[in-house]
Amino acid sequence: MRLRSFNAPSIKDAMALVKAELGPDAVILNTEQIGRAFKITAALDRDAILAQPRPNTSQDPLDAIAQALDFHRVAPALAERLTHQAANVLLDSPHQALASALRARFPVQALTDRQPTRPIMLVGLPGAGKTATLAKLLARAKLRRWPAIAITCDVVKAGAIEQLGTYAKALQIPAFRAKDAATLKRAVDQAPPGAFVIIDTVGCNPLDADDLAHVSALAQSVKAEMVLVMAAGGCPVESGELGQLFTEAGAQRLIPTRIDAARRYGGILAAAESGRLAFAEFGTSPEIANGLEIAGADRLADWLLETTAGPRLAVHDLARSEDDIRTNETRASGTWL
């Protein structure tokens, strides 16, 4: 067996050396990170090739993954880690390899796979989709026949109370308004035992320490779990910083919204990575009844290897297109406190 080791600053560069020296029939036996460099041990041997068969595809799985992560503007350090993890899996399918890497890197803690035992408080920037997400969670609770109540702390945005009331009335779920921690506690106390309590909040500016402290204090007053709601498609650097700030305030899980209306998902990965946030649900549609999917690595890999812009287009087609552009009604039952 002919064994060779290749060292390079990145997985992609190391793979290029393997191909150049051993050709397309080389079998990757091991990858490891040594300091800031990466080492790949590869073999060129008929028996080894038979033991680790690789189909003759037009694109190497790691190349497909690296290209997809670059398209989605995934931070280089995170992209390097995901590619390294995918290389260790030694799968011929880019989707399977990337899903495995995502599964190892990002935890999933769904909100609705079992009945929550604590109130859930949705937090995030103004316009992130918190109220619509609350309605979708209420619809999921209704489908599962869980007792539930909805509470809004948003007494600032015009129409916020009426919007929640409309959703709650349609689902026949009690809704409450809370203007401060005291009224929030009274509203939570209205919930029947074991109820799914979902709390909407006013849009928060995490760069304003007082704003963030106010939301955190509301959550602590009723021992609620803060769940960050963030629209997909944002700047990865900005999203990463926001994820970290909300985590420091108490957020533990992340619900990305508007997945269907974004073409790049590096921002939501950055938020989850920087904040060590677990993915909970994915907001995939404006439909209340079917607009949430329980989070999962396989689904996330789908979106990273593809994107939505009308009809689904392959990543390389979108990248080429980008290069071309560059070059040339009422309140529900309940007491409004």
C-alpha positions as semicolon CSV with decimal commas, in nm:
position;residue;x (nm);y (nm);z (nm)
1;M;0,000;0,000;0,000
2;R;0,134;0,342;-0,093
3;L;0,074;0,580;0,199
4;R;0,136;0,953;0,183
5;S;0,077;1,241;0,423
6;F;-0,008;1,591;0,306
7;N;0,002;1,908;0,516
8;A;-0,159;2,240;0,426
9;P;-0,312;2,545;0,595
10;S;-0,665;2,429;0,508
11;I;-0,855;2,109;0,431
12;K;-0,926;2,235;0,081
13;D;-0,555;2,295;0,009
14;A;-0,461;1,956;0,155
15;M;-0,719;1,783;-0,064
16;A;-0,579;1,961;-0,368
17;L;-0,232;1,824;-0,285
18;V;-0,375;1,472;-0,251
19;K;-0,539;1,493;-0,592
20;A;-0,230;1,639;-0,754
21;E;0,003;1,372;-0,615
22;L;-0,213;1,059;-0,606
23;G;-0,487;1,135;-0,855
24;P;-0,864;1,091;-0,831
25;D;-0,838;0,728;-0,708
26;A;-0,668;0,826;-0,382
27;V;-0,839;0,702;-0,065
28;I;-0,849;0,934;0,236
29;L;-0,755;0,730;0,543
30;N;-0,735;1,001;0,808
31;T;-0,758;1,376;0,860
32;E;-0,637;1,568;1,162
33;Q;-0,573;1,924;1,266
34;I;-0,225;2,002;1,392
35;G;-0,210;2,353;1,530
36;R;-0,329;2,577;1,250
37;A;-0,252;2,324;0,977
38;F;-0,435;2,017;0,852
39;K;-0,283;1,677;0,779
40;I;-0,440;1,422;0,546
41;T;-0,315;1,065;0,520
42;A;-0,409;0,908;0,188
43;A;-0,340;0,582;0,008
44;L;-0,318;0,469;-0,351
45;D;-0,364;0,096;-0,348
46;R;-0,606;-0,130;-0,531
47;D;-0,707;-0,315;-0,214
48;A;-0,755;0,009;-0,024
49;I;-0,964;0,148;-0,306
50;L;-1,186;-0,161;-0,300
51;A;-1,220;-0,131;0,077
52;Q;-1,318;0,235;0,053
53;P;-1,501;0,265;-0,279
54;R;-1,564;0,611;-0,417
55;P;-1,775;0,666;-0,725
56;N;-1,637;0,861;-1,015
57;T;-1,842;1,176;-0,972
58;S;-1,802;1,506;-1,147
59;Q;-1,739;1,690;-0,820
60;D;-1,565;1,576;-0,504
61;P;-1,799;1,585;-0,200
62;L;-1,562;1,807;-0,002
63;D;-1,536;2,048;-0,293
64;A;-1,916;2,067;-0,311
65;I;-1,936;2,136;0,062
66;A;-1,661;2,399;0,054
67;Q;-1,827;2,571;-0,242
68;A;-2,166;2,572;-0,070
69;L;-2,029;2,712;0,257
70;D;-1,846;2,984;0,066
71;F;-2,163;3,076;-0,122
72;H;-2,354;3,109;0,204
73;R;-2,079;3,333;0,345
74;V;-2,010;3,096;0,632
75;A;-1,726;3,234;0,842
76;P;-1,393;3,084;0,723
77;A;-1,307;2,933;1,063
78;L;-1,647;2,764;1,092
79;A;-1,637;2,650;0,729
80;E;-1,296;2,496;0,794
81;R;-1,426;2,307;1,096
82;L;-1,733;2,179;0,912
83;T;-1,526;2,068;0,613
84;H;-1,279;1,896;0,842
85;Q;-1,562;1,715;1,020
86;A;-1,717;1,615;0,687
87;A;-1,384;1,478;0,567
88;N;-1,364;1,251;0,871
89;V;-1,696;1,092;0,783
90;L;-1,564;0,962;0,449
91;L;-1,905;0,958;0,283
92;D;-1,944;0,991;-0,092
93;S;-2,258;1,203;-0,066
94;P;-2,198;1,574;0,005
95;H;-2,537;1,591;0,173
96;Q;-2,468;1,302;0,410
97;A;-2,121;1,429;0,494
98;L;-2,237;1,786;0,556
99;A;-2,538;1,671;0,759
100;S;-2,307;1,462;0,976
101;A;-2,076;1,761;1,029
102;L;-2,368;1,988;1,117
103;R;-2,509;1,728;1,354
104;A;-2,176;1,711;1,537
105;R;-2,137;2,088;1,551
106;F;-2,487;2,220;1,621
107;P;-2,720;2,070;1,882
108;V;-3,093;2,044;1,811
109;Q;-3,347;2,093;2,091
110;A;-3,694;2,110;1,942
111;L;-3,960;2,308;2,126
112;T;-4,255;2,096;2,025
113;D;-4,132;1,737;2,023
114;R;-4,252;1,720;2,384
115;Q;-4,466;1,946;2,598
116;P;-4,250;2,226;2,749
117;T;-4,241;2,250;3,127
118;R;-4,137;2,617;3,137
119;P;-4,283;2,927;2,975
120;I;-4,118;3,008;2,643
121;M;-4,030;3,372;2,578
122;L;-3,955;3,471;2,219
123;V;-3,696;3,749;2,187
124;G;-3,520;3,915;1,898
125;L;-3,479;4,224;1,686
126;P;-3,784;4,420;1,572
127;G;-3,941;4,252;1,269
128;A;-3,771;3,915;1,322
129;G;-4,102;3,729;1,311
130;K;-4,166;3,669;1,682
131;T;-4,544;3,715;1,675
132;A;-4,590;3,496;1,367
133;T;-4,364;3,235;1,526
134;L;-4,576;3,246;1,841
135;A;-4,887;3,181;1,630
136;K;-4,719;2,885;1,460
137;L;-4,619;2,739;1,796
138;L;-4,976;2,783;1,919
139;A;-5,101;2,600;1,610
140;R;-4,859;2,315;1,683
141;A;-4,981;2,301;2,044
142;K;-5,341;2,293;1,925
143;L;-5,261;2,007;1,689
144;R;-5,107;1,811;1,975
145;R;-5,406;1,891;2,201
146;W;-5,187;2,066;2,455
147;P;-5,345;2,332;2,677
148;A;-5,182;2,664;2,589
149;I;-5,200;3,037;2,651
150;A;-5,043;3,329;2,467
151;I;-4,907;3,643;2,631
152;T;-4,771;3,956;2,468
153;C;-4,540;4,201;2,640
154;D;-4,534;4,415;2,326
155;V;-4,737;4,719;2,423
156;V;-4,529;4,944;2,197
157;K;-4,577;4,824;1,838
158;A;-4,896;4,946;1,674
159;G;-5,138;4,659;1,622
160;A;-4,930;4,403;1,815
161;I;-5,207;4,328;2,064
162;E;-5,471;4,303;1,793
163;Q;-5,249;4,074;1,585
164;L;-5,201;3,833;1,873
165;G;-5,572;3,849;1,953
166;T;-5,659;3,753;1,598
167;Y;-5,427;3,452;1,603
168;A;-5,544;3,340;1,946
169;K;-5,913;3,373;1,863
170;A;-5,874;3,169;1,545
171;L;-5,704;2,893;1,745
172;Q;-5,942;2,931;2,042
173;I;-5,653;2,988;2,283
174;P;-5,664;3,245;2,566
175;A;-5,449;3,553;2,514
176;F;-5,321;3,807;2,764
177;R;-5,135;4,135;2,761
178;A;-4,866;4,214;3,017
179;K;-4,716;4,559;3,048
180;D;-4,454;4,474;3,312
181;A;-4,309;4,191;3,520
182;A;-4,593;4,199;3,773
183;T;-4,871;4,169;3,515
184;L;-4,668;3,908;3,327
185;K;-4,653;3,694;3,639
186;R;-5,029;3,728;3,688
187;A;-5,087;3,624;3,327
188;V;-4,864;3,318;3,360
189;D;-5,051;3,223;3,676
190;Q;-5,370;3,209;3,467
191;A;-5,235;2,908;3,276
192;P;-5,381;2,567;3,359
193;P;-5,139;2,304;3,495
194;G;-4,904;2,174;3,226
195;A;-5,002;2,442;2,974
196;F;-4,771;2,552;2,694
197;V;-4,712;2,918;2,782
198;I;-4,570;3,128;2,497
199;I;-4,469;3,489;2,556
200;D;-4,416;3,746;2,280
201;T;-4,193;4,047;2,348
202;V;-4,130;4,387;2,200
203;G;-3,842;4,403;1,952
204;C;-3,518;4,430;2,147
205;N;-3,200;4,619;2,060
206;P;-2,923;4,399;2,206
207;L;-2,674;4,683;2,165
208;D;-2,873;4,878;2,424
209;A;-2,778;4,729;2,761
210;D;-3,094;4,861;2,930
211;D;-3,316;4,716;2,658
212;L;-3,152;4,376;2,687
213;A;-3,162;4,383;3,068
214;H;-3,536;4,461;3,058
215;V;-3,614;4,156;2,844
216;S;-3,390;3,938;3,059
217;A;-3,564;4,059;3,376
218;L;-3,906;3,978;3,228
219;A;-3,792;3,623;3,155
220;Q;-3,646;3,578;3,502
221;S;-3,964;3,705;3,668
222;V;-4,158;3,399;3,543
223;K;-3,863;3,160;3,502
224;A;-3,918;3,157;3,126
225;E;-3,669;3,022;2,875
226;M;-3,560;3,285;2,624
227;V;-3,561;3,164;2,264
228;L;-3,398;3,386;2,003
229;V;-3,598;3,443;1,684
230;M;-3,378;3,561;1,396
231;A;-3,455;3,616;1,029
232;A;-3,232;3,424;0,789
233;G;-3,023;3,610;0,533
234;G;-2,845;3,848;0,769
235;C;-2,477;3,942;0,771
236;P;-2,282;3,655;0,933
237;V;-2,061;3,888;1,137
238;E;-2,356;4,091;1,264
239;S;-2,565;3,780;1,328
240;G;-2,283;3,616;1,520
241;E;-2,249;3,917;1,748
242;L;-2,626;3,931;1,804
243;G;-2,636;3,562;1,887
244;Q;-2,366;3,608;2,148
245;L;-2,537;3,911;2,304
246;F;-2,873;3,737;2,334
247;T;-2,704;3,429;2,477
248;E;-2,538;3,641;2,744
249;A;-2,887;3,771;2,830
250;G;-3,015;3,416;2,874
251;A;-3,119;3,278;2,534
252;Q;-3,055;2,905;2,488
253;R;-3,222;2,815;2,160
254;L;-3,262;2,967;1,815
255;I;-3,552;2,974;1,570
256;P;-3,441;3,102;1,228
257;T;-3,730;3,254;1,033
258;R;-3,786;3,340;0,665
259;I;-3,579;3,046;0,549
260;D;-3,793;3,046;0,235
261;A;-3,718;3,412;0,163
262;A;-3,338;3,400;0,200
263;R;-3,062;3,273;-0,028
264;R;-2,775;3,265;0,218
265;Y;-2,773;3,104;0,560
266;G;-2,428;3,189;0,693
267;G;-2,587;3,433;0,937
268;I;-2,796;3,178;1,124
269;L;-2,497;2,943;1,149
270;A;-2,289;3,230;1,287
271;A;-2,555;3,313;1,547
272;A;-2,581;2,952;1,662
273;E;-2,203;2,908;1,667
274;S;-2,117;3,232;1,848
275;G;-2,398;3,200;2,099
276;R;-2,371;2,822;2,145
277;L;-2,743;2,816;2,066
278;A;-2,933;2,498;1,989
279;F;-3,156;2,501;1,683
280;A;-3,520;2,457;1,789
281;E;-3,746;2,505;1,487
282;F;-3,710;2,641;1,134
283;G;-3,950;2,906;1,005
284;T;-4,001;2,793;0,647
285;S;-4,326;2,958;0,539
286;P;-4,563;3,241;0,634
287;E;-4,842;2,985;0,674
288;I;-4,947;2,959;1,037
289;A;-5,052;2,594;1,024
290;N;-4,747;2,459;0,838
291;G;-4,487;2,734;0,869
292;L;-4,258;2,566;1,123
293;E;-4,041;2,257;1,089
294;I;-3,866;2,087;1,378
295;A;-3,497;2,163;1,331
296;G;-3,263;1,898;1,198
297;A;-2,918;1,866;1,042
298;D;-3,047;1,692;0,730
299;R;-3,283;1,977;0,649
300;L;-3,014;2,236;0,714
301;A;-2,777;2,050;0,482
302;D;-3,048;2,060;0,214
303;W;-3,063;2,438;0,232
304;L;-2,689;2,486;0,241
305;L;-2,637;2,273;-0,069
306;E;-2,927;2,441;-0,243
307;T;-3,100;2,776;-0,217
308;T;-3,443;2,917;-0,289
309;A;-3,507;3,190;-0,540
310;G;-3,829;3,099;-0,714
311;P;-3,736;2,754;-0,844
312;R;-3,455;2,579;-0,659
313;L;-3,119;2,639;-0,824
314;A;-2,794;2,456;-0,774
315;V;-2,528;2,642;-0,578
316;H;-2,289;2,660;-0,873
317;D;-2,561;2,812;-1,094
318;L;-2,630;3,083;-0,839
319;A;-2,262;3,154;-0,792
320;R;-2,222;3,192;-1,167
321;S;-2,522;3,427;-1,180
322;E;-2,368;3,636;-0,904
323;D;-2,042;3,662;-1,096
324;D;-2,239;3,774;-1,404
325;I;-2,406;4,048;-1,202
326;R;-2,077;4,167;-1,061
327;T;-1,931;4,191;-1,399
328;N;-2,178;4,358;-1,618
329;E;-5,937;4,081;1,437
330;T;-6,014;4,084;1,735
331;R;-5,908;3,986;2,086
332;A;-5,930;3,628;2,201
333;S;-6,083;3,500;2,520
334;G;-5,876;3,587;2,823
335;T;-5,806;3,888;3,037
336;W;-5,605;4,179;2,898
337;L;-5,400;4,273;3,202
